[in-house]
Amino acid sequence: MMLNYILGLAAIIFGVYQAYNSVKYVKILQHNGNKTTSNFSAIAVWYSLAFGIGFLVLGICLFFVIGPVN
């Protein structure tokens, strides 16, 4: 039972950290981006944000919803 809370909390922290870094990178791109900036940067930002949100949802499910791990 305790493992759910530990893994859920770790996933929530990692998800928030990943989403924060994604937003921070968008601000860096807006300020420093120019013609030489890779076109794939936007895709990388969106996928990293989706990854962070996915971990956040997984952490919430582990922490609050899913029963004990056997």
FIKE-622060 format. One record per atom (N, C-alpha, C, CB): atom name; y, z, x; residue number from 1. Coordinates in nm, 4 decimals, padded with zeros to 6 digits. Glycine has a CB too. Layout:
% FIKE-622060
R|CA|Y|Z|X|NUM
...
***
This chain:
% FIKE-622060
R|N|-00.1197|00.0000|00.0827|1
R|CA|00.0000|00.0000|00.0000|1
R|C|00.1257|00.0000|00.0868|1
R|CB|00.0000|00.1211|-00.0939|1
R|N|00.1215|00.0748|00.1931|2
R|CA|00.2377|00.0829|00.2810|2
R|C|00.2626|-00.0503|00.3524|2
R|CB|00.2187|00.1952|00.3838|2
R|N|00.1557|-00.1285|00.3757|3
R|CA|00.1695|-00.2565|00.4433|3
R|C|00.2542|-00.3528|00.3615|3
R|CB|00.0326|-00.3171|00.4705|3
R|N|00.2432|-00.3478|00.2292|4
R|CA|00.3278|-00.4325|00.1433|4
R|C|00.4757|-00.4046|00.1665|4
R|CB|00.2934|-00.4102|-00.0048|4
R|N|00.5105|-00.2781|00.1728|5
R|CA|00.6506|-00.2415|00.1903|5
R|C|00.7018|-00.2825|00.3284|5
R|CB|00.6687|-00.0910|00.1700|5
R|N|00.6198|-00.2652|00.4300|6
R|CA|00.6620|-00.3017|00.5655|6
R|C|00.6794|-00.4524|00.5774|6
R|CB|00.5601|-00.2518|00.6693|6
R|N|00.5795|-00.5294|00.5310|7
R|CA|00.5893|-00.6751|00.5387|7
R|C|00.7006|-00.7287|00.4483|7
R|CB|00.4555|-00.7391|00.5004|7
R|N|00.7171|-00.6698|00.3307|8
R|CA|00.8228|-00.7115|00.2401|8
R|C|00.9604|-00.6875|00.2990|8
R|CB|00.8101|-00.6393|00.1086|8
R|N|00.9789|-00.5710|00.3578|9
R|CA|01.1072|-00.5388|00.4194|9
R|C|01.1345|-00.6296|00.5389|9
R|CB|01.1102|-00.3919|00.4628|9
R|N|01.0321|-00.6570|00.6191|10
R|CA|01.0488|-00.7470|00.7342|10
R|C|01.0841|-00.8882|00.6875|10
R|CB|00.9200|-00.7500|00.8199|10
R|N|01.0195|-00.9361|00.5817|11
R|CA|01.0484|-01.0700|00.5304|11
R|C|01.1890|-01.0767|00.4709|11
R|CB|00.9444|-01.1104|00.4250|11
R|N|01.2323|-00.9728|00.4033|12
R|CA|01.3679|-00.9691|00.3474|12
R|C|01.4714|-00.9706|00.4594|12
R|CB|01.3871|-00.8441|00.2584|12
R|N|01.4499|-00.8908|00.5619|13
R|CA|01.5439|-00.8870|00.6742|13
R|C|01.5492|-01.0224|00.7443|13
R|CB|01.5043|-00.7768|00.7744|13
R|N|01.4320|-01.0841|00.7676|14
R|CA|01.4294|-01.2146|00.8332|14
R|C|01.4953|-01.3213|00.7462|14
R|CB|01.2854|-01.2549|00.8659|14
R|N|01.4731|-01.3167|00.6149|15
R|CA|01.5340|-01.4140|00.5250|15
R|C|01.6853|-01.4035|00.5222|15
R|CB|01.4797|-01.3967|00.3860|15
R|N|01.7366|-01.2815|00.5177|16
R|CA|01.8818|-01.2613|00.5183|16
R|C|01.9406|-01.3067|00.6522|16
R|CB|01.9165|-01.1121|00.4915|16
R|N|01.8715|-01.2748|00.7613|17
R|CA|01.9165|-01.3163|00.8940|17
R|C|01.9207|-01.4690|00.9056|17
R|CB|01.8244|-01.2575|01.0022|17
R|N|01.8184|-01.5349|00.8551|18
R|CA|01.8114|-01.6809|00.8619|18
R|C|01.9203|-01.7448|00.7752|18
R|CB|01.6723|-01.7300|00.8176|18
R|N|01.9411|-01.6934|00.6561|19
R|CA|02.0452|-01.7475|00.5684|19
R|C|02.1841|-01.7251|00.6295|19
R|CB|02.0371|-01.6821|00.4282|19
R|N|02.2058|-01.6094|00.6896|20
R|CA|02.3337|-01.5802|00.7556|20
R|C|02.3587|-01.6777|00.8702|20
R|CB|02.3360|-01.4351|00.8079|20
R|N|02.2558|-01.7029|00.9509|21
R|CA|02.2715|-01.7963|01.0622|21
R|C|02.2957|-01.9388|01.0138|21
R|CB|02.1485|-01.7924|01.1513|21
R|N|02.2369|-01.9757|00.9015|22
R|CA|02.2603|-02.1088|00.8456|22
R|C|02.4060|-02.1248|00.8039|22
R|CB|02.1679|-02.1340|00.7255|22
R|N|02.4596|-02.0269|00.7363|23
R|CA|02.5990|-02.0323|00.6928|23
R|C|02.6923|-02.0322|00.8141|23
R|CB|02.6316|-01.9132|00.5996|23
R|N|02.6583|-01.9527|00.9136|24
R|CA|02.7390|-01.9480|01.0354|24
R|C|02.7388|-02.0835|01.1067|24
R|CB|02.6869|-01.8383|01.1297|24
R|N|02.6232|-02.1509|01.1084|25
R|CA|02.6147|-02.2812|01.1737|25
R|C|02.6927|-02.3874|01.0963|25
R|CB|02.4686|-02.3236|01.1882|25
R|N|02.6960|-02.3769|00.9632|26
R|CA|02.7780|-02.4694|00.8834|26
R|C|02.9252|-02.4542|00.9210|26
R|CB|02.7582|-02.4439|00.7311|26
R|N|02.9708|-02.3324|00.9374|27
R|CA|03.1106|-02.3102|00.9752|27
R|C|03.1394|-02.3649|01.1144|27
R|CB|03.1445|-02.1609|00.9696|27
R|N|03.0431|-02.3521|01.2055|28
R|CA|03.0602|-02.4085|01.3397|28
R|C|03.0678|-02.5606|01.3320|28
R|CB|02.9445|-02.3650|01.4326|28
R|N|02.9803|-02.6207|01.2511|29
R|CA|02.9833|-02.7665|01.2374|29
R|C|03.1126|-02.8150|01.1743|29
R|CB|02.8653|-02.8138|01.1548|29
R|N|03.1643|-02.7412|01.0779|30
R|CA|03.2897|-02.7810|01.0142|30
R|C|03.4058|-02.7746|01.1126|30
R|CB|03.3187|-02.6920|00.8932|30
R|N|03.4014|-02.6788|01.2018|31
R|CA|03.5114|-02.6621|01.2958|31
R|C|03.4979|-02.7533|01.4166|31
R|CB|03.5193|-02.5186|01.3410|31
R|N|03.3765|-02.7701|01.4692|32
R|CA|03.3572|-02.8430|01.5943|32
R|C|03.2890|-02.9783|01.5776|32
R|CB|03.2774|-02.7597|01.6882|32
R|N|03.2481|-03.0143|01.4571|33
R|CA|03.1765|-03.1397|01.4379|33
R|C|03.2676|-03.2608|01.4519|33
R|CB|03.1103|-03.1412|01.3024|33
R|N|03.2123|-03.3669|01.5108|34
R|CA|03.2868|-03.4915|01.5234|34
R|C|03.1876|-03.6080|01.5170|34
R|CB|03.3695|-03.4948|01.6566|34
R|N|03.2279|-03.7253|01.5639|35
R|CA|03.1416|-03.8433|01.5553|35
R|C|03.0146|-03.8303|01.6398|35
R|CB|03.2188|-03.9662|01.5986|35
R|N|03.0191|-03.7471|01.7408|36
R|CA|02.9021|-03.7339|01.8278|36
R|C|02.8007|-03.6326|01.7753|36
R|CB|02.9460|-03.6939|01.9669|36
R|N|02.8343|-03.5615|01.6693|37
R|CA|02.7420|-03.4649|01.6100|37
R|C|02.6256|-03.5394|01.5461|37
R|CB|02.8142|-03.3755|01.5054|37
R|N|02.5080|-03.4896|01.5671|38
R|CA|02.3881|-03.5547|01.5149|38
R|C|02.3893|-03.5585|01.3622|38
R|CB|02.2627|-03.4826|01.5646|38
R|N|02.3390|-03.6666|01.3078|39
R|CA|02.3294|-03.6792|01.1622|39
R|C|02.2233|-03.5866|01.1052|39
R|CB|02.2986|-03.8233|01.1233|39
R|N|02.1321|-03.5427|01.1874|40
R|CA|02.0245|-03.4556|01.1416|40
R|C|02.0669|-03.3089|01.1345|40
R|CB|01.9050|-03.4697|01.2327|40
R|N|02.1879|-03.2775|01.1757|41
R|CA|02.2352|-03.1399|01.1709|41
R|C|02.2410|-03.0873|01.0276|41
R|CB|02.3723|-03.1295|01.2358|41
R|N|02.2846|-03.1712|00.9352|42
R|CA|02.2922|-03.1286|00.7954|42
R|C|02.1535|-03.0997|00.7391|42
R|CB|02.3619|-03.2354|00.7107|42
R|N|02.0574|-03.1829|00.7760|43
R|CA|01.9195|-03.1602|00.7302|43
R|C|01.8662|-03.0298|00.7875|43
R|CB|01.8276|-03.2781|00.7708|43
R|N|01.8963|-03.0044|00.9145|44
R|CA|01.8505|-02.8811|00.9791|44
R|C|01.9101|-02.7578|00.9112|44
R|CB|01.8874|-02.8821|01.1282|44
R|N|02.0376|-02.7670|00.8736|45
R|CA|02.1019|-02.6535|00.8072|45
R|C|02.0380|-02.6278|00.6715|45
R|CB|02.2529|-02.6785|00.7909|45
R|N|02.0167|-02.7323|00.5930|46
R|CA|01.9592|-02.7129|00.4600|46
R|C|01.8166|-02.6605|00.4666|46
R|CB|01.9622|-02.8429|00.3824|46
R|N|01.7374|-02.7107|00.5615|47
R|CA|01.6010|-02.6607|00.5733|47
R|C|01.5971|-02.5170|00.6245|47
R|CB|01.5205|-02.7504|00.6655|47
R|N|01.6872|-02.4817|00.7129|48
R|CA|01.6895|-02.3431|00.7594|48
R|C|01.7347|-02.2494|00.6479|48
R|CB|01.7817|-02.3288|00.8813|48
R|N|01.8271|-02.2950|00.5642|49
R|CA|01.8687|-02.2141|00.4501|49
R|C|01.7548|-02.1992|00.3497|49
R|CB|01.9915|-02.2763|00.3822|49
R|N|01.6827|-02.3081|00.3241|50
R|CA|01.5680|-02.3009|00.2331|50
R|C|01.4589|-02.2095|00.2895|50
R|CB|01.5109|-02.4418|00.2074|50
R|N|01.4386|-02.2153|00.4190|51
R|CA|01.3409|-02.1289|00.4853|51
R|C|01.3800|-01.9820|00.4695|51
R|CB|01.3289|-02.1654|00.6347|51
R|N|01.5087|-01.9533|00.4882|52
R|CA|01.5574|-01.8162|00.4719|52
R|C|01.5447|-01.7668|00.3292|52
R|CB|01.7013|-01.8067|00.5156|52
R|N|01.5769|-01.8519|00.2328|53
R|CA|01.5637|-01.8130|00.0921|53
R|C|01.4169|-01.7936|00.0558|53
R|CB|01.6279|-01.9189|00.0000|53
R|N|01.3313|-01.8790|00.1110|54
R|CA|01.1872|-01.8634|00.0872|54
R|C|01.1353|-01.7310|00.1388|54
R|CB|01.1104|-01.9766|00.1522|54
R|N|01.1775|-01.6919|00.2581|55
R|CA|01.1354|-01.5628|00.3120|55
R|C|01.1937|-01.4482|00.2316|55
R|CB|01.1764|-01.5500|00.4581|55
R|N|01.3144|-01.4649|00.1818|56
R|CA|01.3750|-01.3611|00.0985|56
R|C|01.2959|-01.3424|-00.0306|56
R|CB|01.5212|-01.3964|00.0665|56
R|N|01.2574|-01.4511|-00.0948|57
R|CA|01.1768|-01.4436|-00.2169|57
R|C|01.0390|-01.3843|-00.1870|57
R|CB|01.1621|-01.5834|-00.2805|57
R|N|00.9778|-01.4264|-00.0771|58
R|CA|00.8483|-01.3713|-00.0376|58
R|C|00.8580|-01.2211|-00.0143|58
R|CB|00.7966|-01.4411|00.0886|58
R|N|00.9633|-01.1788|00.0523|59
R|CA|00.9820|-01.0363|00.0778|59
R|C|01.0009|-00.9566|-00.0494|59
R|CB|01.0998|-01.0151|00.1681|59
R|N|01.0769|-01.0114|-00.1439|60
R|CA|01.0963|-00.9425|-00.2714|60
R|C|00.9646|-00.9332|-00.3471|60
R|CB|01.2020|-01.0149|-00.3568|60
R|N|00.8872|-01.0406|-00.3441|61
R|CA|00.7568|-01.0380|-00.4114|61
R|C|00.6646|-00.9355|-00.3479|61
R|CB|00.6914|-01.1764|-00.4074|61
R|N|00.6612|-00.9306|-00.2178|62
R|CA|00.5762|-00.8331|-00.1503|62
R|C|00.6236|-00.6905|-00.1760|62
R|CB|00.5730|-00.8607|-00.0004|62
R|N|00.7533|-00.6718|-00.1734|63
R|CA|00.8088|-00.5371|-00.1852|63
R|C|00.8008|-00.4824|-00.3265|63
R|CB|00.9517|-00.5364|-00.1396|63
R|N|00.8226|-00.5669|-00.4260|64
R|CA|00.8337|-00.5173|-00.5633|64
R|C|00.7238|-00.5605|-00.6583|64
R|CB|00.9614|-00.5597|-00.6189|64
R|N|00.6689|-00.6801|-00.6410|65
R|CA|00.5854|-00.7388|-00.7462|65
R|C|00.4369|-00.7284|-00.7168|65
R|CB|00.6220|-00.8831|-00.7661|65
R|N|00.3937|-00.7826|-00.6060|66
R|CA|00.2517|-00.7971|-00.5767|66
R|C|00.1888|-00.6598|-00.5529|66
R|CB|00.2304|-00.8886|-00.4540|66
R|N|00.0644|-00.6443|-00.5996|67
R|CA|-00.0087|-00.5191|-00.5839|67
R|C|-00.0471|-00.4934|-00.4392|67
R|CB|-00.1327|-00.5201|-00.6703|67
R|N|-00.1237|-00.3882|-00.4167|68
R|CA|-00.1589|-00.3489|-00.2795|68
R|C|-00.2478|-00.4509|-00.2109|68
R|CB|-00.2281|-00.2145|-00.2799|68
R|N|-00.2290|-00.4642|-00.0796|69
R|CA|-00.3129|-00.5510|00.0030|69
R|C|-00.4360|-00.4729|00.0425|69
R|CB|-00.2363|-00.6026|00.1292|69
R|N|-00.5520|-00.5341|00.0252|70
R|CA|-00.6763|-00.4639|00.0618|70
R|C|-00.7133|-00.4893|00.2030|70
R|CB|-00.7899|-00.5046|-00.0273|70
***
